[in-house]
Amino acid sequence: MNKILLRLGSLLLIIGLLVGCSSDDESNSEATTNGQTEQSGGNEVKNEENQEVVTITISKDKEAEFITEKKIAIEEGAILMDVMKENFEIETDFDGGFITSINGVAPKEGEQKSWMFFVNDEMATKGAKEITLSPGDKVSFDLQAWE
């Protein structure tokens, strides 16, 4: 009888160890999977925060006519004029200081209009060649009458 109890006890102990180890492996695996999922989710949020994007809106007549809007990825220290040339069809005056046409939209001959631009809702005090963009900036170009 003692031999049977010893064998039965040993068998139960082995089964208990196997089940216990198996359960630990599954929970560790589950924890690792959840950790990776949480980490991935965290990275997605980080990537969105780290994206260096500016929004550029093109319109006419004090935003009465919407032309286009683009979200554009930029690199650190990007210059507005360079970003515009890379992402839109741009024409400039003879020395390249003033934008005269964006995507074929320009003032008609004799019309006293020009491209005015605003960075984060403030009229620019420098030319597009001198504006350094920051992530999250909102730039608006509006073809409007001189005032």
MARBA-3410 file (N, C-alpha, C, O; in Angstrom, 1 decimal):
147
0.8,-1.2,0.0,0.0,0.0,0.0,0.9,1.2,0.0,0.6,2.2,-0.7 ~ 2.0,1.2,0.8,2.9,2.4,0.8,3.5,2.7,-0.6,3.6,3.8,-0.9 ~ 3.8,1.6,-1.3,4.4,1.7,-2.6,3.3,2.4,-3.6,3.7,3.3,-4.4 ~ 2.1,2.0,-3.5,1.1,2.6,-4.3,0.9,4.1,-4.0,0.8,4.9,-4.9 ~ 0.8,4.4,-2.7,0.7,5.8,-2.3,1.9,6.6,-2.7,1.8,7.8,-3.1
3.1,6.0,-2.6,4.3,6.7,-3.0,4.3,7.0,-4.5,4.6,8.1,-4.9 ~ 3.9,6.0,-5.3,3.8,6.2,-6.7,2.7,7.2,-7.1,2.9,8.1,-8.0 ~ 1.6,7.1,-6.4,0.5,8.0,-6.7,0.9,9.4,-6.3,0.6,10.4,-7.0 ~ 1.5,9.6,-5.2,2.0,10.9,-4.7,3.0,11.5,-5.7,3.0,12.7,-6.1 ~ 4.0,10.6,-6.2,5.0,11.1,-7.1,4.3,11.5,-8.4,4.7,12.5,-9.0
3.4,10.7,-8.9,2.7,11.0,-10.1,1.9,12.3,-10.0,2.0,13.2,-10.9 ~ 1.2,12.5,-8.9,0.5,13.8,-8.7,1.5,15.0,-8.6,1.2,16.1,-9.2 ~ 2.6,14.8,-8.0,3.7,15.8,-7.9,4.2,16.2,-9.3,4.3,17.4,-9.6 ~ 4.4,15.2,-10.1,4.9,15.4,-11.5,3.9,16.1,-12.3,4.2,17.1,-13.0 ~ 2.6,15.7,-12.2,1.5,16.3,-12.9,1.4,17.7,-12.5,1.2,18.6,-13.3
1.4,18.0,-11.2,1.3,19.3,-10.6,2.4,20.2,-11.2,2.2,21.4,-11.5 ~ 3.7,19.7,-11.2,4.8,20.5,-11.7,4.6,20.8,-13.2,4.9,21.9,-13.6 ~ 4.2,19.8,-14.0,4.0,20.0,-15.4,2.9,21.1,-15.7,3.1,22.0,-16.5 ~ 1.8,20.9,-14.9,0.7,21.9,-15.1,1.1,23.3,-14.6,0.9,24.3,-15.3 ~ 1.8,23.3,-13.5,2.3,24.6,-13.0,3.3,25.3,-13.9,3.2,26.5,-14.2
4.2,24.5,-14.5,5.2,25.1,-15.4,4.5,25.5,-16.7,4.8,26.6,-17.3 ~ 3.6,24.7,-17.1,2.9,25.0,-18.4,2.1,26.3,-18.2,2.1,27.1,-19.1 ~ 1.5,26.4,-17.1,0.7,27.6,-16.8,1.6,28.9,-16.7,1.2,29.9,-17.3 ~ 2.7,28.8,-16.1,3.7,29.9,-16.0,4.1,30.3,-17.4,4.2,31.5,-17.7 ~ 4.5,29.3,-18.3,4.9,29.6,-19.6,3.9,30.4,-20.4,4.1,31.3,-21.1
2.6,29.9,-20.3,1.5,30.6,-21.0,1.3,32.0,-20.5,1.2,32.9,-21.3 ~ 1.4,32.2,-19.2,1.2,33.6,-18.7,2.4,34.4,-19.0,2.2,35.6,-19.3 ~ 3.6,33.9,-19.0,4.7,34.7,-19.4,4.6,35.0,-20.9,4.9,36.1,-21.3 ~ 4.2,34.0,-21.7,4.0,34.3,-23.1,3.0,35.3,-23.3,3.1,36.2,-24.1 ~ 1.9,35.2,-22.6,0.8,36.2,-22.7,1.2,37.6,-22.3,0.9,38.6,-22.9
2.0,37.6,-21.2,2.5,38.9,-20.7,3.5,39.5,-21.7,3.4,40.7,-21.9 ~ 4.3,38.7,-22.3,5.2,39.2,-23.3,4.5,39.7,-24.5,4.7,40.8,-25.0 ~ 3.5,38.9,-24.9,2.7,39.4,-26.1,2.0,40.7,-25.7,2.0,41.6,-26.5 ~ 1.4,40.8,-24.5,0.7,42.0,-24.2,1.7,43.1,-24.0,1.4,44.3,-24.4 ~ 2.9,42.9,-23.5,3.9,43.9,-23.4,4.3,44.4,-24.8,4.5,45.6,-25.0
4.4,43.4,-25.7,4.8,43.9,-27.1,3.7,44.7,-27.7,3.9,45.7,-28.4 ~ 2.4,44.3,-27.4,1.3,45.0,-28.0,1.3,46.4,-27.4,1.1,47.4,-28.1 ~ 1.4,46.5,-26.1,1.4,47.8,-25.4,2.6,48.6,-25.9,2.4,49.8,-26.2 ~ 3.7,48.0,-26.1,4.9,48.7,-26.6,4.7,49.2,-28.0,5.0,50.4,-28.3 ~ 4.1,48.3,-28.9,3.8,48.8,-30.2,2.8,49.9,-30.2,3.0,50.9,-30.9
1.8,49.8,-29.4,0.8,50.9,-29.3,1.5,52.2,-28.9,1.2,53.3,-29.4 ~ 2.4,52.1,-27.9,3.2,53.2,-27.4,4.0,53.8,-28.5,4.1,55.0,-28.7 ~ 4.6,53.0,-29.4,5.5,53.4,-30.5,4.6,54.2,-31.5,5.1,55.2,-32.1 ~ 3.4,53.7,-31.7,2.6,54.3,-32.7,2.3,55.7,-32.2,2.3,56.7,-33.0 ~ 2.0,55.9,-31.0,1.7,57.2,-30.4,2.9,58.1,-30.6,2.9,59.2,-31.0
4.1,57.5,-30.2,5.3,58.3,-30.3,5.6,58.7,-31.7,6.0,59.8,-32.0 ~ 5.4,57.8,-32.7,5.6,58.1,-34.1,4.8,59.2,-34.5,5.2,60.1,-35.3 ~ 3.5,59.2,-34.1,2.6,60.3,-34.5,3.1,61.6,-33.9,3.0,62.7,-34.6 ~ 3.5,61.6,-32.6,4.0,62.8,-32.0,5.3,63.3,-32.7,5.5,64.5,-32.8 ~ 6.1,62.4,-33.1,7.4,62.7,-33.7,7.4,63.1,-35.1,8.3,63.6,-35.7
6.2,62.9,-35.8,6.1,63.2,-37.2,6.3,64.7,-37.3,5.6,65.5,-36.6 ~ 7.2,65.1,-38.2,7.4,66.5,-38.4,6.6,66.9,-39.6,7.1,66.9,-40.8 ~ 5.4,67.4,-39.4,4.4,67.7,-40.4,4.0,69.2,-40.3,3.8,69.7,-39.2 ~ 3.9,69.8,-41.5,3.2,71.2,-41.5,2.0,71.1,-42.4,2.0,70.2,-43.3 ~ 1.1,72.0,-42.2,-0.1,72.0,-43.1,0.0,73.3,-43.9,0.1,74.4,-43.3
-0.2,73.2,-45.2,-0.1,74.3,-46.1,-1.4,74.4,-46.8,-1.9,73.5,-47.5 ~ -2.1,75.6,-46.7,-3.4,75.8,-47.3,-3.2,76.9,-48.4,-2.5,77.9,-48.1 ~ -3.8,76.7,-49.5,-3.8,77.7,-50.6,-5.2,78.1,-50.9,-6.1,77.3,-51.1 ~ -5.4,79.5,-50.9,-6.8,80.0,-51.1,-6.7,81.3,-51.9,-5.6,81.8,-52.2 ~ -7.8,81.9,-52.2,-7.9,83.2,-52.9,-8.9,84.1,-52.2,-9.8,83.6,-51.5
-8.7,85.4,-52.3,-9.6,86.4,-51.9,-10.0,86.3,-50.4,-11.2,86.1,-50.1 ~ -9.0,86.3,-49.6,-9.1,86.2,-48.1,-9.9,84.9,-47.7,-10.9,85.0,-46.9 ~ -9.5,83.8,-48.3,-10.0,82.5,-48.1,-11.4,82.3,-48.5,-12.1,81.4,-48.1 ~ -11.9,83.2,-49.4,-13.3,83.0,-50.0,-13.3,81.8,-50.9,-14.4,81.2,-51.1 ~ -12.2,81.5,-51.6,-12.1,80.4,-52.5,-11.0,79.5,-52.1,-9.8,79.9,-52.1
-11.3,78.3,-51.7,-10.3,77.3,-51.3,-9.7,76.6,-52.5,-10.5,76.2,-53.4 ~ -8.4,76.5,-52.6,-7.8,75.9,-53.7,-7.3,74.5,-53.3,-7.7,73.5,-53.9 ~ -6.4,74.4,-52.3,-5.9,73.1,-51.9,-5.3,73.2,-50.5,-5.1,74.3,-50.0 ~ -5.2,72.0,-49.9,-4.5,71.9,-48.6,-3.7,70.6,-48.5,-4.2,69.6,-49.0 ~ -2.5,70.7,-48.0,-1.6,69.5,-47.9,-0.9,69.5,-46.6,-0.5,70.5,-46.0
-0.8,68.2,-46.0,0.0,68.0,-44.9,1.3,67.4,-45.4,1.3,66.5,-46.1 ~ 2.4,68.1,-45.1,3.7,67.8,-45.7,4.7,67.4,-44.6,4.8,68.2,-43.6 ~ 5.3,66.3,-44.7,6.4,65.9,-43.8,7.6,66.8,-44.1,8.0,67.0,-45.2 ~ 8.2,67.3,-43.0,9.4,68.2,-43.2,10.5,67.7,-42.4,10.4,66.9,-41.5 ~ 11.7,68.1,-42.7,12.9,67.8,-41.9,13.2,69.0,-41.0,12.8,70.1,-41.3
13.9,68.8,-40.0,14.3,69.8,-39.1,15.0,71.0,-39.8,15.9,70.7,-40.6 ~ 14.6,72.2,-39.6,15.2,73.4,-40.2,14.7,73.6,-41.6,15.4,74.4,-42.4 ~ 13.6,73.0,-42.1,13.2,73.2,-43.5,12.8,74.7,-43.7,12.2,75.3,-42.8 ~ 13.1,75.1,-44.9,12.8,76.5,-45.3,11.5,76.5,-46.1,11.3,75.6,-47.0 ~ 10.6,77.4,-45.8,9.3,77.4,-46.5,9.4,77.4,-48.0,8.7,76.7,-48.7
10.3,78.3,-48.6,10.4,78.3,-50.1,10.7,77.0,-50.6,10.2,76.5,-51.6 ~ 11.7,76.3,-50.0,12.1,74.9,-50.5,10.9,73.9,-50.4,10.7,73.2,-51.3 ~ 10.2,74.0,-49.3,9.1,73.1,-49.1,8.0,73.4,-50.2,7.4,72.4,-50.8 ~ 7.8,74.6,-50.5,6.8,75.0,-51.5,7.2,74.5,-52.9,6.4,73.9,-53.6 ~ 8.5,74.7,-53.2,9.0,74.2,-54.5,8.9,72.7,-54.7,8.7,72.2,-55.7
9.2,72.0,-53.6,9.1,70.5,-53.6,7.7,70.0,-53.7,7.6,68.9,-54.2 ~ 6.7,70.7,-53.3,5.4,70.2,-53.1,4.3,70.8,-54.0,3.2,70.3,-54.1 ~ 4.6,72.0,-54.6,3.7,72.7,-55.4,4.4,73.2,-56.7,5.6,73.2,-56.7 ~ 3.6,73.5,-57.7,4.2,74.1,-58.9,4.3,75.6,-58.6,3.3,76.3,-58.6 ~ 5.5,76.1,-58.4,5.8,77.5,-58.0,6.4,78.3,-59.1,7.4,77.8,-59.8
6.0,79.5,-59.3,6.7,80.5,-60.1,7.1,81.7,-59.2,6.3,82.0,-58.4 ~ 8.3,82.2,-59.5,8.7,83.4,-58.7,9.1,84.5,-59.6,9.2,84.4,-60.8 ~ 9.3,85.7,-59.0,9.8,86.8,-59.7,11.2,86.6,-60.2,11.8,85.5,-60.0 ~ 11.8,87.5,-60.9,13.1,87.4,-61.5,14.2,87.0,-60.6,15.1,86.2,-61.0 ~ 14.2,87.4,-59.3,15.2,87.0,-58.4,14.8,85.9,-57.4,15.6,85.6,-56.5
13.6,85.4,-57.6,13.2,84.2,-56.8,12.8,84.6,-55.4,12.6,83.7,-54.5 ~ 12.6,85.9,-55.1,12.2,86.4,-53.8,10.7,86.3,-53.5,10.3,86.1,-52.4 ~ 9.9,86.5,-54.5,8.4,86.5,-54.3,7.8,85.4,-55.1,8.1,85.2,-56.3 ~ 6.8,84.8,-54.5,6.0,83.8,-55.3,5.0,84.5,-56.1,4.2,85.3,-55.5 ~ 5.0,84.2,-57.4,4.0,84.9,-58.3,2.9,83.9,-58.7,1.8,84.4,-59.2
3.1,82.6,-58.6,2.1,81.7,-59.0,2.3,80.4,-58.2,3.4,79.9,-58.0 ~ 1.1,79.8,-57.8,1.1,78.5,-57.1,0.1,77.6,-57.8,-1.1,78.0,-57.9 ~ 0.6,76.5,-58.3,-0.2,75.5,-59.1,-1.0,76.2,-60.2,-2.1,75.9,-60.4 ~ -0.3,77.2,-60.9,-1.0,77.9,-62.0,-1.9,79.0,-61.6,-2.5,79.6,-62.5 ~ -2.1,79.2,-60.3,-3.0,80.3,-59.9,-2.1,81.6,-59.7,-1.2,81.6,-58.9
-2.4,82.6,-60.4,-1.6,83.9,-60.3,-2.6,85.0,-60.6,-3.7,84.9,-61.1 ~ -2.2,86.2,-60.2,-3.0,87.4,-60.5,-3.1,87.6,-62.0,-2.1,87.4,-62.7 ~ -4.2,88.1,-62.4,-4.3,88.5,-63.9,-3.6,89.7,-64.1,-3.3,90.5,-63.2 ~ -3.2,89.9,-65.4,-2.5,91.1,-65.8,-3.2,92.4,-65.4,-4.4,92.5,-65.6 ~ -2.5,93.3,-64.7,-3.0,94.5,-64.2,-3.8,94.4,-62.9,-4.2,95.5,-62.3
-4.1,93.2,-62.5,-4.8,93.0,-61.2,-3.8,93.3,-60.0,-2.7,92.8,-60.0 ~ -4.3,94.1,-59.1,-3.4,94.4,-57.9,-3.6,93.4,-56.8,-4.1,93.7,-55.7 ~ -3.1,92.2,-57.1,-3.2,91.1,-56.1,-1.8,90.5,-56.0,-1.0,90.5,-57.0 ~ -1.6,89.9,-54.9,-0.3,89.1,-54.7,-0.6,88.0,-53.7,-1.6,88.0,-53.0 ~ 0.4,87.1,-53.6,0.3,86.0,-52.7,0.8,86.5,-51.3,1.9,86.9,-51.1
-0.1,86.6,-50.4,0.2,86.9,-49.0,0.3,85.6,-48.2,-0.5,84.7,-48.6 ~ 1.1,85.5,-47.3,1.1,84.2,-46.5,1.2,84.5,-45.0,1.8,85.5,-44.5 ~ 0.7,83.5,-44.3,0.5,83.6,-42.8,1.1,82.3,-42.2,0.8,81.2,-42.8 ~ 1.8,82.4,-41.2,2.3,81.3,-40.5,1.7,81.3,-39.1,1.9,82.2,-38.3 ~ 1.0,80.2,-38.8,0.2,80.1,-37.5,-0.7,81.3,-37.3,-0.7,81.9,-36.2
-1.4,81.7,-38.4,-2.4,82.8,-38.3,-1.8,84.2,-38.2,-2.5,85.2,-37.9 ~ -0.5,84.3,-38.3,0.2,85.6,-38.3,0.8,85.9,-39.6,1.5,85.1,-40.2 ~ 0.6,87.2,-40.1,1.2,87.5,-41.4,2.7,87.5,-41.3,3.3,88.0,-40.3 ~ 3.3,86.9,-42.3,4.7,86.8,-42.3,5.4,88.1,-42.4,5.0,89.0,-43.1 ~ 6.5,88.3,-41.7,7.2,89.6,-41.7,8.5,89.4,-42.5,9.3,90.3,-42.7
8.7,88.2,-43.0,9.9,87.9,-43.8,9.5,87.1,-45.1,8.3,86.7,-45.2 ~ 10.4,87.0,-46.0,10.0,86.3,-47.2,10.1,84.8,-47.0,10.6,84.3,-46.0 ~ 9.5,84.0,-47.9,9.4,82.5,-47.8,10.8,81.9,-47.7,11.0,80.8,-47.2 ~ 11.8,82.6,-48.3,13.2,82.0,-48.3,13.8,82.2,-46.9,14.9,81.6,-46.7 ~ 13.2,83.0,-46.1,13.8,83.3,-44.7,13.0,82.6,-43.6,13.4,82.8,-42.4
11.9,81.9,-43.9,11.1,81.3,-42.9,11.5,79.9,-42.7,11.5,79.1,-43.6 ~ 11.9,79.6,-41.4,12.2,78.2,-41.0,11.0,77.6,-40.4,10.4,78.2,-39.4 ~ 10.6,76.5,-40.9,9.4,75.8,-40.4,9.6,74.9,-39.2,10.7,74.4,-39.0 ~ 8.6,74.8,-38.4,8.7,73.9,-37.2,7.5,72.9,-37.3,6.5,73.2,-37.9 ~ 7.7,71.7,-36.8,6.6,70.7,-36.8,5.3,71.3,-36.2,5.3,72.0,-35.2
4.2,71.1,-36.9,2.9,71.6,-36.5,2.5,72.9,-37.0,1.4,73.4,-36.8 ~ 3.4,73.6,-37.7,3.1,74.9,-38.3,2.0,74.8,-39.3,1.8,73.8,-40.0 ~ 1.2,75.9,-39.3,0.1,76.0,-40.3,0.4,77.2,-41.1,0.4,78.3,-40.6 ~ 0.6,77.0,-42.4,0.9,78.0,-43.3,-0.2,78.2,-44.3,-0.7,77.2,-44.9 ~ -0.6,79.5,-44.5,-1.7,79.8,-45.4,-1.2,80.7,-46.5,-0.6,81.8,-46.1
-1.4,80.4,-47.7,-1.1,81.3,-48.8,-2.4,81.8,-49.4,-3.3,80.9,-49.7 ~ -2.6,83.1,-49.5,-3.9,83.6,-50.0,-3.6,84.6,-51.1,-2.8,85.6,-50.8 ~ -4.1,84.5,-52.3,-4.0,85.5,-53.3,-5.0,86.5,-53.1,-6.2,86.3,-53.3 ~ -4.6,87.7,-52.7,-5.5,88.8,-52.3,-5.0,90.1,-52.8,-3.9,90.3,-53.1 ~ -6.0,91.1,-52.8,-5.7,92.4,-53.2,-4.8,93.1,-52.2,-4.8,92.8,-51.0
-3.9,94.0,-52.7,-3.0,94.8,-51.8,-3.9,95.7,-50.9,-4.9,96.2,-51.4 ~ -3.4,95.8,-49.7,-4.1,96.8,-48.9,-3.2,97.7,-48.2,-3.6,98.5,-47.4
END
